[in-house]
Every structure is written in C-alpha cells, then in structure tokens.
Amino acid sequence: MIAGVAFSGNTRRKPCPVPAPRHAPIMIVGEQPGDQEDLQGKPFVGPAGAMLDKAMEEAGVARKNVFVTNAVKHFKWEPRGKRRMHKTPAQREVSACHYWLERETDAVQPRVIVALGATALKSVLGNPKATLQASMGQAIESDGRHILATYHPSFVLRAPDPETRDAAYHAIVDALREAYRLMKQQP
C-alpha cells in the first residue's frame, strides 16, 4: 500500500528507491521500474536504461546534468512463464506515487523535464488526459519549466519493425537535444 492505495496484481510492495535528489538542470521521468530496476533498486539499469544512455550520448547530454526517476515507484508485473513482464500501472497508482515525483522535482529544481512515455507525461503534467502524440515535438511550459514528451526507450526495444524503431529512437534523441538546448538558454 502506498499513500493509502492498495495495488492489485503483482507488484513489488517496496518502492524502487532513487538516489537522494540533487540539483540537475534536466530531469528525465520514466514510467516505472522494470524487472532489472526492481531487482537492483536503481532506475534505468536494464535494457531500456542502456538505450537511454546511448540516446543521451548521441544527443550530447552529460549524465552529470541529469536526474533520472520514474513516475511510479514500484514494478507492476504479470508472470509469463519464468519471466516477470511489465504491466502498465493504473491511474490510481500514478496518482498515489505523484507525491514522490513532486518531492523529487522540488528538490532537484530542473529547468527541463523530459517525460518518457504517456504515463510519465500524465504524471509530470498532473493531467490524466494528456496524450503523448499531442504533446510530442513541442516544449510545454509548466511551473516555470519546459516539459518535453517523447517515447520511452522500451517502446524502441519492442517496436515491430526497423523503421518504427529508428523513428522512435531518433525522437528520443531529438527530445534530449532540445532539452539540452533549453537547459542552456535558461538562467
């Protein structure tokens, strides 16, 4: 139970901790920990994390300028054979974990937030009706910050064909480049 909400289905009941917030001009928010993140207790250390690191390197974004976290702090999954497969968190889970995202944002004070995927975007904006497609390609101003929306790296990993994978990956790189540009502009 987190913030008075009991979760159904398979979840790790212990939130995946994020290192103590530090000031960073760019904050990257993903959806939730994955299998490897849940096991290691750190965000973006699995295959999606490797994809994000590659995109950050290509975009010229130094890891020292970035604080990485997730909108939902626990891994929700369903068994598939011997594997634990990701299951999208319910809106009540996103809402219940929003408190921690707000605390991190207050502590980090980022100039730019990059939301990876629809769940992260909804949480960052505090709007359960926000859509990824309507928000991509533009900087949204909110609370004196720029919010950029793009695909989650796991989408690139699961894309059905090479063209979709390539387009999604480059959308992530473009969003990170724009985040870096906006970071340099702000005082």
KAMO-V365781 format. One record per helix or strand of 3 or more residues. SS is the DSSP state (h for helix, s for strand). FROM is the first residue (numbers start at 1). LEN is the number of residues. If there is no record, write none. Layout:
# KAMO-V365781
ss:SS from:FROM len:LEN
ss:SS from:FROM len:LEN
This chain:
# KAMO-V365781
ss:s from:26 len:5
ss:h from:35 len:6
ss:h from:47 len:13
ss:h from:63 len:3
ss:s from:66 len:5
ss:s from:76 len:5
ss:s from:83 len:4
ss:h from:91 len:18
ss:s from:112 len:5
ss:h from:118 len:8
ss:h from:132 len:4
ss:s from:140 len:3
ss:s from:145 len:6
ss:h from:153 len:6
ss:h from:162 len:24
